[in-house]
Amino acid sequence: MSLESKSGFSVPGLRGSFSLGFSNRLHHRREFLQFFTGSEVYRLALSSVFRRQNTLGHFRLGVTFKVRLSSVERNDIRRRVRESVRRLAPGLGSYDYNVVIQRVERPAKLHARRVAMELSTELLQRKPVPVKSKPVVRS
C-alpha cells in the first residue's frame, strides 16, 4: 500500500492523504536504543532529531518525550509531528528518525504547532552533526 503524490513520488506505508502508516513508524524499544550509537543529530530550538540510516528504502519515525505531559498533550504533539514529517516524505530518504521533545511551553497545543513548523522549515535545510557513541545500559 502506498501513496503517490502529484509529482509521481510513491511513499510506501502512507495510507490516504493524512496518515503515516504502520511501516513508517518505529515501534520497539530496540529500534529506539539504536539511536544512541552511530546516529546523526539535528539540534533544534524545541527538540532534537536523531537520524540513522536504514535498509528499508523508506523513512520511519518515532517521537519520544523528555518531559511529563498529559496523554492528550503528548498525542497532540505526536499527531502534529507526524503530519509535518509526512509532508516532508519525498526528501527524507531511507533513514530512521527519532524526534525528541525536550521541553514544552504552555499551552502545549501552541507548542505542538511550533515544533511542527520548526521541523518542516529546518530539518531539510540543516546539516546533521554526528553523535559520539555511548554505551547502552540495559536494565
Backbone hydrogen bonds in HBPLUS format (Angstrom, degrees):
<---DONOR---> <-ACCEPTOR-->    atom                        ^
c    i                          cat <-CA-CA->   ^        H-A-AA   ^      H-
h    n   atom  resd res      DA  || num        DHA   H-A  angle D-A-AA Bond
n    s   type  num  typ     dist DA aas  dist angle  dist       angle   num
A0013-GLY N   A0001-MET O   3.01 MM  12  5.86 162.4  2.04 163.5 158.7     1
A0003-LEU N   A0011-VAL O   3.27 MM   8  5.48 160.8  2.31 137.3 138.6     2
A0011-VAL N   A0003-LEU O   2.99 MM   8  5.48 161.2  2.02 150.0 154.2     3
A0005-SER N   A0009-PHE O   2.98 MM   4  5.46 170.0  1.99 148.8 149.2     4
A0008-GLY N   A0005-SER O   2.96 MM   3  5.29 161.6  1.99 112.0 117.6     5
A0021-GLY N   A0013-GLY O   3.01 MM   8  4.62 113.2  2.47 120.6 136.0     6
A0024-ASN N   A0021-GLY O   3.02 MM   3  5.38 152.9  2.10 109.6 118.2     7
A0025-ARG N   A0022-PHE O   3.28 MM   3  5.61 156.2  2.34 117.6 116.5     8
A0061-LEU N   A0024-ASN O   2.85 MM  37  6.11 143.3  1.98 124.3 131.5     9
A0026-LEU N   A0061-LEU O   2.83 MM  35  5.56 151.1  1.91 131.2 129.5    10
A0031-GLU N   A0028-HIS O   3.03 MM   3  5.38 132.1  2.27 105.5 117.9    11
A0032-PHE N   A0028-HIS O   3.36 MM   4  6.83 147.6  2.47 146.1 154.8    12
A0032-PHE N   A0029-ARG O   3.05 MM   3  5.22 121.6  2.40 100.2 114.6    13
A0033-LEU N   A0029-ARG O   2.93 MM   4  6.24 150.8  2.02 153.3 162.5    14
A0035-PHE N   A0032-PHE O   3.27 MM   3  5.80 159.6  2.31 111.7 117.3    15
A0036-PHE N   A0033-LEU O   3.16 MM   3  5.86 168.6  2.17 120.4 123.9    16
A0037-THR N   A0034-GLN O   3.35 MM   3  5.84 170.3  2.36 114.0 116.9    17
A0131-VAL N   A0039-SER O   2.85 MM  92  5.65 153.4  1.93 168.7 163.6    18
A0040-GLU N   A0051-ARG O   2.83 MM  11  5.08 168.3  1.84 153.3 156.0    19
A0051-ARG N   A0040-GLU O   2.74 MM  11  5.08 159.2  1.78 146.0 150.2    20
A0041-VAL N   A0129-VAL O   2.74 MM  88  5.21 152.8  1.81 139.7 148.7    21
A0129-VAL N   A0041-VAL O   2.89 MM  88  5.21 168.8  1.91 143.1 145.1    22
A0042-TYR N   A0049-VAL O   2.76 MM   7  4.99 152.9  1.83 141.8 151.3    23
A0049-VAL N   A0042-TYR O   2.90 MM   7  4.99 160.6  1.94 143.0 149.5    24
A0044-LEU N   A0047-SER O   2.91 MM   3  5.25 144.4  2.04 154.2 165.0    25
A0048-SER N   A0100-VAL O   3.02 MM  52  5.19 153.9  2.09 140.9 149.3    26
A0100-VAL N   A0048-SER O   2.76 MM  52  5.19 173.2  1.76 166.4 168.0    27
A0050-PHE N   A0098-ASN O   2.89 MM  48  5.06 166.8  1.91 145.9 146.1    28
A0098-ASN N   A0050-PHE O   2.88 MM  48  5.06 152.1  1.96 143.0 149.4    29
A0052-ARG N   A0096-ASP O   2.91 MM  44  5.14 151.1  1.99 147.1 155.1    30
A0096-ASP N   A0052-ARG O   2.65 MM  44  5.14 164.4  1.67 156.6 161.6    31
A0054-ASN N   A0094-SER O   3.06 MM  40  5.72 167.7  2.07 138.1 135.2    32
A0060-ARG N   A0095-TYR O   3.01 MM  35  6.59 141.2  2.17 145.1 152.3    33
A0097-TYR N   A0060-ARG O   2.79 MM  37  6.09 160.0  1.83 152.0 158.4    34
A0062-GLY N   A0097-TYR O   2.81 MM  35  6.19 136.5  2.00 146.0 159.9    35
A0099-VAL N   A0062-GLY O   2.82 MM  37  6.24 158.7  1.86 162.1 159.4    36
A0064-THR N   A0099-VAL O   2.88 MM  35  6.24 163.8  1.91 155.6 160.4    37
A0101-ILE N   A0064-THR O   2.88 MM  37  6.28 166.8  1.90 158.5 157.9    38
A0066-LYS N   A0101-ILE O   2.92 MM  35  6.12 160.0  1.97 174.3 167.6    39
A0074-ARG N   A0070-SER O   2.95 MM   4  6.25 167.7  1.97 158.7 162.2    40
A0075-ASN N   A0071-SER O   2.92 MM   4  5.97 167.0  1.94 147.5 151.4    41
A0076-ASP N   A0072-VAL O   3.02 MM   4  6.14 150.7  2.11 142.1 150.2    42
A0077-ILE N   A0073-GLU O   3.02 MM   4  6.26 164.2  2.04 153.0 156.5    43
A0078-ARG N   A0074-ARG O   2.89 MM   4  6.13 163.6  1.91 153.1 158.2    44
A0079-ARG N   A0075-ASN O   2.91 MM   4  6.05 164.0  1.94 146.9 151.1    45
A0080-ARG N   A0076-ASP O   3.08 MM   4  6.31 163.5  2.11 149.5 153.5    46
A0081-VAL N   A0077-ILE O   2.91 MM   4  6.08 158.7  1.95 154.4 160.6    47
A0082-ARG N   A0078-ARG O   2.86 MM   4  6.04 169.3  1.88 157.5 160.5    48
A0083-GLU N   A0079-ARG O   2.99 MM   4  6.15 156.3  2.05 145.5 152.2    49
A0084-SER N   A0080-ARG O   3.02 MM   4  6.21 160.3  2.06 145.1 150.1    50
A0085-VAL N   A0081-VAL O   2.95 MM   4  6.15 159.3  2.00 153.3 159.2    51
A0086-ARG N   A0082-ARG O   2.79 MM   4  5.91 151.4  1.87 145.4 154.2    52
A0087-ARG N   A0083-GLU O   3.10 MM   4  6.33 149.9  2.19 145.5 151.9    53
A0088-LEU N   A0085-VAL O   3.01 MM   3  5.01 131.8  2.25  96.8 110.5    54
A0089-ALA N   A0086-ARG O   3.23 MM   3  5.08 162.3  2.27 102.2 107.0    55
A0091-GLY N   A0088-LEU O   2.96 MM   3  5.85 148.6  2.06 135.3 142.3    56
A0092-LEU N   A0089-ALA O   3.22 MM   3  5.35 169.9  2.23 114.8 117.9    57
A0111-HIS N   A0107-PRO O   3.23 MM   4  6.56 155.2  2.30 144.4 151.8    58
A0112-ALA N   A0108-ALA O   2.80 MM   4  6.02 152.6  1.87 150.3 156.5    59
A0113-ARG N   A0109-LYS O   3.27 MM   4  6.59 151.1  2.36 140.4 147.0    60
A0114-ARG N   A0110-LEU O   3.06 MM   4  6.39 154.7  2.13 146.4 153.3    61
A0115-VAL N   A0111-HIS O   2.92 MM   4  6.22 160.1  1.96 157.0 161.9    62
A0116-ALA N   A0112-ALA O   3.05 MM   4  6.20 164.6  2.07 147.5 151.6    63
A0117-MET N   A0113-ARG O   2.93 MM   4  6.14 158.6  1.98 148.7 154.6    64
A0118-GLU N   A0114-ARG O   2.87 MM   4  6.01 158.2  1.92 148.1 154.6    65
A0119-LEU N   A0115-VAL O   2.94 MM   4  6.15 160.3  1.97 152.6 157.3    66
A0120-SER N   A0116-ALA O   3.07 MM   4  6.27 167.0  2.09 147.9 151.2    67
A0121-THR N   A0117-MET O   2.99 MM   4  6.13 149.3  2.09 148.2 155.9    68
A0122-GLU N   A0118-GLU O   2.95 MM   4  5.84 162.1  1.98 151.2 156.0    69
A0123-LEU N   A0119-LEU O   3.07 MM   4  5.24 156.1  2.13 136.5 141.6    70
A0125-GLN N   A0122-GLU O   3.27 MM   3  5.12 134.3  2.49  93.8 106.2    71
A0126-ARG N   A0122-GLU O   3.10 MM   4  5.93 159.6  2.14 155.7 155.7    72
